[in-house]
């Protein structure tokens, strides 16, 4: 399987996880290729840091036989865009694409100003960037931080409401269409029915190339699950209502969602107690796979969701996608790798 969305920490966050441990756990889950996100510490926003990260990952990737790629992170500094585009061209597929956070999450890389978002899309179009632009789509102007209750993780769903995602998705699609963006706009971890509607309409218009991914937690869980405090179910975007969860799950089956992404984002137990957003994701991917198989989703669609469509969207060489049969055993193995176990109750 391929996991196109992981946060393998390391460096100043090695207490949360090291690349070596993350790749070992991924392999136990049956994942043979990962794409690492740029909100590391230090962040993957310039050439020297990106090259250091690739050098760090290489021995562990070989040891565990997991192919490792990473995203270069876009910042408010427009002058860096040209170098990132060049780096992607030079080092693809090691540098698999560009990532832009439209709201702050772990790492505070959010580009929240809409004029700046527009400038970035405009400049990427002018630079003829044709790779994948992955976005974390939430609009902070719709956040209601006063609704956040540290004693109840489910309150996070009200503090970062569904409308913040759908409005952000609509805006970034509009910008890409306006400037005839020639790359592939990828909406990460879509979690709401309204955002899926915007993506569906964009796919039907065919003005730009667009894809989206979904996580196990957004497809299987709702905000009410987060009320169980010892599951530590706080992440960005947060868990949603039943109707949104059902829409995400149905979109996985129908083909509207292109592929599954774990958004694997481990923290220490102490950090989770303090309210850090993100959960270990590999066990959830296995759980979602099992649900879809038991729901009768055909083998071809399963292979597309867990790797085949990743190869197509990222324009990678075709390869066989291995779907593990021993999912229960692998689930237990991966669950034991992390102190936070949000999927244990399944």
Secondary structure, DSSP 8 states (H G I E B T S, - for coil): -EEEEEE--BTTBTTT--HHHHHHHHHHHT--EEEE-S-SSS-S-SHHHHHHHHHHHHHHHHHHT-EEEEEEE--S-GGGHHHHHHHHHHHTTTEEEEEEESS--TT------HHHHHHHHHHHHHTT--SEEEEE---GGG--GGG-BTTBGGGHHHHT-HHHHHHHHHHHHHHHHHTT--SEEEE-S---HHHHHHHHHHHHHTSSEEEEEE-HHHHH--GGGGGSGGG----SS----HHHHHHHHHHHHHTSS-EE---EE---HHHHHTT------HHHHHHHHHHHHHTT--HHHHHIIIIIHHHHHTT---------S-HHHHHHHHHTT-S--TTTT-
